[in-house]
Amino acid sequence: MPTFTSARRTTPLTNTSVSVKPTPFLRTQKVKGASTPRKYTTETPIHAEEELPLQYGMLYFDNAYPLKMGWWDIRYSLLKPGWRSLERKAKTELVPSEKNMPFHFKIGGIEPRLKDGGMFVHFSYVRPSSYTTKEALKEIESRCEQHLIGKGHYMWFNFQKVRAFLVKGSPFLEDLASRYPNSRIRVEFAGNLNVEQLYTLFRKYGKIMDISLLTPVKDMPRQAIVQYSFMRASTSAKSCLHGMEINGTQLSVTYERTLQGNAIWTWLTNHPKITVPLGGAALAGMSFMVFDPMRVFSMHAKITQLFNANEYSFLKWLRKETVGRLTRSPLDAMQASGWRERAHDEEKLRSWLRTAPESFAIVHGPRGAGKTEMVEYVIKDKKHKVVIRCDELANARSEGELLTNLAKQIGYIPLFQFMNTINNMVDVAITATTGQKAGLSATFEGQLKMILDTLSIAIQQASPVSDLSNTSPDAIMKRIEATLEEKTRLSELNKTGPCVQTNTLALSMSGNPSRRLTKVKRHRREMDSDDNNTECDPDEIPVIVIDGYMSREKGPHAKELWAFLADWAAVLAENHIAHVVFLTNNVTASKPLAKALPNMPFEYIVLTDATLESALEFVYNHLDRDEYPDLIKYVQTIGGRLTDLELFVQKVKSGQKPDDAEKDILGRAVVEVRKNAFDFDNSDGRTLNWTPIQFWAVMKKLATSEAASFDELKIHPLFKNDEGPFSAMEQAELINIVHKHGRPYAVRPGKPIYRAAFQNILSDTSFSAVMDLESSTHLEKEEMVKVAKWEAELKELSNLRHTNGFWLFGGGRVPKEVDTRVKWLMKKLAESHAKVEKYEMEASQAKKAVADIAASSFSS
């Protein structure tokens, strides 16, 4: 009796499938029998007194469903039928009607095998005594085969017929996720079976390509591999012959696993030290071949403004002839300012951009001095330009954000920043398992260098002097000058008109022919003397603007960022690829640049605040002079800083009175000074590199005059010749150090409006008294330390005299050296005492002022 061998249970087929409601059957029944013919029909009589047992069997119908080829095969879910439809299909289509079947055949249940592409049909029958079980089952199988052949039942998914086979063994109903149908099956048996016996047994299910007996292994069952020509045959053989007994030997039939994929995957997983580097190299190669050209193209398009519609000549002309005639074109930012101080700086930068690229240009000025506006105005007609905003990079909160901001600015697409996180995780996992780093994760420095190197390639493609990298700067300069002369000549010819051009041509053709021929020959020789004589338009040389360089010296990756940008710019300048302009408000920015490009002079352009006349002209360019006739006093207070003047104009245009606008700007400046200089509202936990009383001393000097002597402040008792606090104050933009002859000369307020802010802070009597008290107390303590030092030395000198009145080195008289030292110490002691008294008096006055202010405030 056939049984199911399942991973969950093993049950004899005394019932139908557990998933279907079985059809009830009687164990025995009385039927009338007659003689025993070899062909059983439904009309064959059976003797009434003969009791025949009810027997069970299984049929396997192949090609009922598509085969499940792997986990990715979704047909398994789409074609999953219900049990009732399966039973209806088996009774109406696949199995003949029960009246046409012998031996009182009845269907008992359905067991689908979607993975194998078929289904089991359980049935019951009554075997007459004149038939053996084998003969009866063969007759049932034959009837089903004839029914399918006669019906010609084809399946829609592969246009093949459904086949029926008698199940001779005990099917193993497994749902292992790693095993799928295969045209190769493995047969295990304990006895002796040869190839001929196996062929006879398995040939029924399909054409066999090969049968091979494997070498026997001690204490292991024998094995054979049966290779079918198509997969449906192997699924039918496995479903029908698994668990079958032949010659006392039970067969075990399983699918043979695909050797190629499993073997390759096993080898790859067992050799991570080889496969991981090879995989990384393959990914890098794919990135180099596919993504790097895309990135170079996107950056080249951004440099050349390829996809910027505003840069096309036709659209410029169309906009000029349509919208430009109807509306008034807005003034440029630098044109509207009308600063006469900027004209010289602009022309200086333009002249430098006409030269061969071999060094840097450094535009230095305080924050808000208009560095960015001036440079953008100068390079507005440049065809190829790249602007890197360092403020966005320095203010990034993480490495990924910094790289993303840089990629957006220069057009580095695609970035795949998320892949770096995945690579880091994989690298950590491999390091934990193998003990060695796989090298998949890229460092911040490596990613930054890769982005800048790719940008260099894009700039080199856009540069007209990229093919002249080995040419000297003088030769490139000659080409630039020749191009400029040619442009000038063409522009003059365009201005003169056709008649003058004709006359000029006639005059050039007249004269001595031999002389004219000599000039032509000389020109040809000059042309032929230079093989690479190609014109070089200076407007086509790329301009790299690095705005806000070293705006922050402290940060998680500030040091590496500034160093990489300087080294990258040095490569562009040394290879004459592009002009590089650095915009900075940091006075120490030239140090890393000089380290990156040594022995090369830089073009320094220092921007200062506008004079009173230029600042007043800027204001009246935006405001009506008749409506606001008296603005000079407000401009005197605000000063010549561009950002402050723009803020003042904006506030007045919004409806504020000039006096109120001035007070608002001044109040904001006072708050900035109090917070940055005296460490008020220290919410970020930063520490000052100067003391509040040191800045108080500087502020008192600057409040009374426009500039203070740097040397005078440096020798102040609060500084003791230390220049560090002054540099820190300049970095915080509280003061501006003016240099003369290469050394610090004077100190000015960081902004022109800061002078008025200093005066406003000094007018706060309470705060001034407290700061004076702190300064006097600190200086008094310093002098008391000196007094103690002088007194201690005098005491040590007095110990040189013995109790008998004799000195250690001078006998009965005071030694001359000791007497001179004592007089000097007494002089110093007197000076220190005088200073102490002075500081005590100032401190007492400050205390009294504080007390009086407190008393008056509380009494009111």
QUIVENPE-V488024 format. One record per backbone hydrogen bond with DSSP energy under -1.0 kcal/mol. CO is the residue of the C=O (numbers start at 1). NH is the residue of the N-H. E is the energy in kcal/mol with one decimal. If there is no record, write none. Layout:
CO:NH:E + CO:NH:E
//
This chain:
2:13:-1.2 + 9:6:-1.8 + 11:4:-1.4 + 12:14:-2.2 + 17:20:-1.3 + 27:54:-2.4 + 29:52:-1.2 + 32:46:-4.1 + 32:47:-2.0 + 41:44:-1.2 + 45:34:-2.4 + 46:33:-9.9 + 47:50:-1.3 + 50:31:-1.2 + 55:125:-2.7 + 57:123:-2.3 + 58:167:-2.2 + 59:121:-2.8 + 60:165:-2.2 + 61:119:-1.5 + 70:73:-1.5 + 74:77:-1.0 + 74:78:-1.8 + 75:79:-2.3 + 82:86:-1.9 + 83:87:-2.4 + 84:88:-2.5 + 85:89:-2.4 + 86:90:-2.5 + 87:91:-2.1 + 88:92:-2.2 + 89:93:-2.4 + 89:94:-1.5 + 90:95:-2.4 + 97:100:-1.7 + 103:126:-2.7 + 106:124:-2.6 + 109:122:-2.7 + 111:120:-3.3 + 113:118:-2.0 + 115:68:-1.6 + 117:64:-1.6 + 117:65:-1.6 + 118:113:-3.0 + 119:61:-2.7 + 120:111:-2.8 + 121:59:-2.1 + 122:108:-3.6 + 122:109:-1.3 + 123:57:-2.2 + 124:106:-2.0 + 125:55:-3.0 + 128:131:-1.6 + 132:136:-2.5 + 133:137:-2.5 + 134:138:-2.2 + 135:139:-2.2 + 136:140:-2.0 + 137:141:-2.5 + 138:142:-2.5 + 139:143:-2.2 + 140:144:-1.8 + 141:145:-2.3 + 142:146:-2.5 + 143:147:-2.0 + 144:148:-2.2 + 145:149:-2.4 + 146:150:-2.4 + 147:151:-2.4 + 148:152:-1.9 + 153:162:-1.4 + 155:159:-2.0 + 160:155:-2.2 + 163:62:-2.7 + 165:60:-3.6 + 171:5:-3.6 + 172:174:-1.5 + 183:228:-2.5 + 184:256:-2.7 + 185:226:-2.5 + 186:254:-2.3 + 187:224:-2.1 + 188:252:-2.0 + 189:222:-1.9 + 194:198:-2.0 + 195:199:-2.6 + 196:200:-2.3 + 197:201:-2.0 + 198:202:-2.5 + 199:203:-2.2 + 202:205:-1.2 + 203:206:-1.2 + 207:229:-2.3 + 210:227:-3.3 + 212:225:-2.9 + 217:220:-1.7 + 222:189:-2.1 + 223:214:-2.2 + 224:187:-3.1 + 225:212:-2.3 + 226:185:-2.2 + 227:209:-3.3 + 227:210:-1.5 + 231:235:-2.0 + 232:236:-1.9 + 233:237:-2.4 + 234:238:-2.4 + 235:239:-2.1 + 236:240:-1.9 + 237:241:-2.4 + 238:242:-1.2 + 240:168:-1.8 + 240:169:-1.4 + 241:244:-2.0 + 242:170:-1.9 + 244:251:-2.8 + 246:249:-1.5 + 249:246:-2.9 + 251:243:-2.5 + 252:188:-2.5 + 254:186:-3.4 + 258:262:-1.3 + 259:263:-2.3 + 260:264:-2.5 + 261:265:-2.7 + 262:266:-2.7 + 263:267:-2.3 + 264:268:-2.4 + 265:269:-2.6 + 266:270:-1.7 + 271:274:-1.1 + 271:275:-2.6 + 272:276:-1.9 + 274:278:-1.7 + 275:279:-3.0 + 276:280:-2.7 + 277:281:-2.5 + 278:282:-2.3 + 279:283:-2.5 + 280:284:-2.6 + 281:285:-2.7 + 282:286:-2.5 + 283:287:-2.7 + 284:288:-2.6 + 285:289:-2.3 + 286:290:-2.5 + 287:292:-2.5 + 291:295:-2.5 + 292:296:-2.8 + 293:297:-2.3 + 294:298:-2.4 + 295:299:-2.5 + 296:300:-2.6 + 297:301:-2.5 + 298:302:-1.7 + 299:303:-2.4 + 300:304:-2.4 + 301:306:-2.6 + 303:385:-1.2 + 308:311:-1.7 + 309:312:-1.1 + 312:316:-2.2 + 313:317:-2.7 + 314:318:-2.6 + 315:319:-2.6 + 316:320:-2.2 + 317:321:-2.3 + 318:322:-1.2 + 319:324:-3.0 + 323:327:-2.0 + 332:336:-3.0 + 333:337:-1.0 + 334:338:-1.2 + 342:346:-2.9 + 343:347:-2.3 + 344:348:-1.9 + 345:349:-2.0 + 346:350:-2.5 + 347:351:-2.3 + 348:352:-1.6 + 349:353:-2.0 + 352:355:-1.2 + 360:603:-2.3 + 361:582:-3.2 + 362:605:-2.7 + 363:584:-2.2 + 364:607:-3.3 + 366:369:-1.7 + 368:643:-1.3 + 370:374:-1.9 + 371:375:-2.3 + 372:376:-2.5 + 373:377:-1.9 + 374:378:-1.8 + 375:379:-2.3 + 379:382:-1.4 + 384:543:-1.6 + 386:545:-3.2 + 388:547:-2.1 + 390:394:-3.1 + 391:395:-1.8 + 393:396:-1.1 + 398:402:-1.9 + 399:403:-2.4 + 400:404:-2.4 + 401:405:-2.5 + 402:406:-2.3 + 403:407:-2.4 + 404:408:-2.1 + 405:409:-1.9 + 406:410:-1.8 + 407:411:-1.2 + 407:412:-2.2 + 411:413:-1.3 + 418:422:-1.8 + 419:423:-2.8 + 420:424:-2.2 + 421:425:-2.0 + 422:426:-2.5 + 423:427:-2.7 + 424:428:-2.3 + 425:429:-2.3 + 426:430:-2.6 + 427:431:-2.3 + 428:432:-2.2 + 429:433:-1.6 + 430:434:-3.1 + 431:435:-1.5 + 443:447:-2.3 + 444:448:-2.5 + 445:449:-2.4 + 446:450:-2.1 + 447:451:-2.2 + 448:452:-2.2 + 449:453:-2.6 + 450:454:-2.1 + 451:455:-2.0 + 452:456:-2.0 + 453:457:-1.6 + 454:458:-1.9 + 455:459:-2.5 + 456:460:-2.5 + 457:461:-1.9 + 458:462:-1.3 + 459:463:-1.2 + 463:466:-1.2 + 465:468:-1.4 + 468:471:-1.5 + 472:476:-2.0 + 473:477:-2.5 + 474:478:-2.0 + 475:479:-1.7 + 476:480:-2.2 + 477:481:-2.7 + 478:482:-2.4 + 479:483:-2.2 + 480:484:-2.5 + 481:485:-2.5 + 482:486:-2.2 + 483:487:-2.5 + 484:488:-2.5 + 485:489:-2.5 + 486:490:-2.4 + 487:491:-2.4 + 488:492:-2.2 + 489:493:-2.2 + 490:494:-2.3 + 491:495:-1.4 + 492:496:-1.9 + 493:497:-1.4 + 497:501:-1.7 + 498:502:-2.2 + 499:503:-2.3 + 500:504:-2.6 + 501:505:-2.3 + 502:506:-2.5 + 503:507:-2.6 + 504:508:-2.1 + 505:509:-1.6 + 506:510:-1.5 + 512:516:-2.3 + 513:517:-2.8 + 514:518:-2.1 + 515:519:-1.9 + 516:520:-2.0 + 517:521:-2.5 + 518:522:-2.5 + 519:523:-2.5 + 520:524:-2.3 + 521:525:-2.5 + 522:526:-2.1 + 523:527:-2.1 + 524:528:-2.7 + 525:529:-1.5 + 530:533:-1.1 + 532:534:-2.0 + 537:540:-1.5 + 539:383:-1.7 + 542:579:-2.5 + 543:386:-2.6 + 544:581:-3.2 + 545:388:-3.0 + 546:583:-2.6 + 547:390:-3.0 + 548:551:-1.6 + 557:561:-2.1 + 558:562:-2.5 + 559:563:-1.9 + 560:564:-2.5 + 561:565:-2.3 + 562:566:-2.1 + 563:567:-2.4 + 564:568:-2.6 + 565:569:-2.4 + 566:570:-2.1 + 567:571:-1.7 + 568:572:-1.6 + 569:573:-2.2 + 570:574:-2.8 + 571:575:-1.7 + 572:577:-2.6 + 573:576:-1.4 + 579:544:-3.6 + 580:361:-1.8 + 581:546:-2.9 + 582:363:-3.3 + 583:549:-2.3 + 584:365:-1.5 + 586:589:-1.4 + 588:591:-1.2 + 589:593:-1.1 + 590:594:-2.5 + 591:595:-1.7 + 592:596:-1.9 + 593:597:-2.2 + 603:362:-2.7 + 605:364:-2.7 + 611:615:-2.7 + 612:616:-2.4 + 613:617:-2.1 + 614:618:-2.2 + 615:619:-2.0 + 616:620:-2.2 + 617:621:-1.1 + 619:622:-1.2 + 619:623:-1.7 + 624:628:-2.1 + 631:635:-2.3 + 632:636:-2.4 + 633:637:-1.4 + 634:638:-2.6 + 635:639:-2.9 + 640:610:-1.9 + 641:645:-2.2 + 642:646:-2.6 + 643:647:-2.0 + 644:648:-2.2 + 645:649:-2.5 + 646:650:-2.4 + 647:651:-2.3 + 648:652:-2.2 + 649:653:-2.5 + 650:654:-1.7 + 651:656:-2.0 + 652:655:-1.3 + 657:661:-2.6 + 658:662:-2.3 + 659:663:-2.1 + 660:664:-2.4 + 661:665:-2.2 + 662:666:-2.6 + 663:667:-2.8 + 664:668:-2.1 + 665:669:-2.0 + 666:670:-2.3 + 667:671:-2.1 + 668:672:-2.2 + 669:673:-2.3 + 670:674:-2.5 + 671:675:-2.3 + 672:676:-2.7 + 673:677:-2.6 + 674:680:-1.4 + 681:683:-2.2 + 691:695:-1.7 + 692:696:-2.0 + 693:697:-1.7 + 694:698:-1.7 + 695:699:-3.1 + 696:700:-2.0 + 697:701:-1.2 + 698:702:-2.3 + 699:703:-1.8 + 708:747:-2.6 + 709:713:-1.8 + 710:714:-2.2 + 711:715:-1.7 + 713:716:-1.2 + 714:721:-2.6 + 716:719:-1.9 + 716:720:-2.4 + 723:727:-1.9 + 724:728:-2.2 + 725:729:-2.4 + 726:730:-2.2 + 727:731:-2.2 + 728:732:-1.8 + 729:734:-2.5 + 730:733:-1.4 + 734:750:-2.7 + 736:748:-2.7 + 738:745:-3.5 + 738:746:-1.7 + 743:740:-2.8 + 745:710:-1.7 + 746:738:-2.9 + 747:708:-2.2 + 748:736:-3.0 + 751:754:-1.3 + 752:755:-1.1 + 753:757:-1.9 + 754:758:-3.1 + 755:759:-2.0 + 756:760:-2.1 + 757:761:-2.3 + 758:762:-2.5 + 759:763:-1.5 + 761:764:-1.3 + 763:765:-1.3 + 764:768:-2.8 + 765:769:-2.5 + 766:770:-2.1 + 767:771:-2.5 + 768:772:-2.6 + 769:773:-2.3 + 770:774:-2.3 + 771:775:-2.5 + 772:776:-2.8 + 773:777:-2.5 + 774:778:-2.4 + 775:779:-2.6 + 776:780:-2.5 + 777:781:-2.1 + 778:782:-2.0 + 779:783:-2.3 + 780:784:-2.4 + 781:785:-1.9 + 782:786:-1.5 + 783:787:-2.7 + 784:788:-2.5 + 785:789:-1.7 + 786:790:-2.8 + 787:791:-2.7 + 788:792:-2.1 + 789:793:-1.8 + 790:794:-2.3 + 791:795:-2.1 + 792:796:-1.8 + 793:797:-2.2 + 794:798:-2.1 + 797:800:-1.5 + 798:801:-1.3 + 800:808:-1.5 + 802:805:-1.4 + 806:802:-3.0 + 810:813:-1.5 + 811:807:-4.4 + 815:819:-2.3 + 816:820:-2.4 + 817:821:-2.3 + 818:822:-2.4 + 819:823:-2.1 + 820:824:-2.2 + 821:825:-2.5 + 822:826:-2.4 + 823:827:-2.1 + 824:828:-2.5 + 825:829:-2.5 + 826:830:-2.1 + 827:831:-2.4 + 828:832:-2.7 + 829:833:-2.2 + 830:834:-2.3 + 831:835:-2.3 + 832:836:-2.6 + 833:837:-2.4 + 834:838:-2.2 + 835:839:-3.0 + 836:840:-2.6 + 837:841:-2.3 + 838:842:-2.5 + 839:843:-2.6 + 840:844:-2.6 + 841:845:-2.4 + 842:846:-2.5 + 843:847:-2.7 + 844:848:-2.3 + 845:849:-2.4 + 846:850:-2.5 + 847:851:-2.6 + 848:852:-2.8 + 849:853:-2.4 + 850:854:-2.5 + 851:855:-2.8 + 852:856:-2.6 + 853:857:-2.3 + 854:858:-2.3 + 855:859:-2.3 + 856:860:-1.8
//
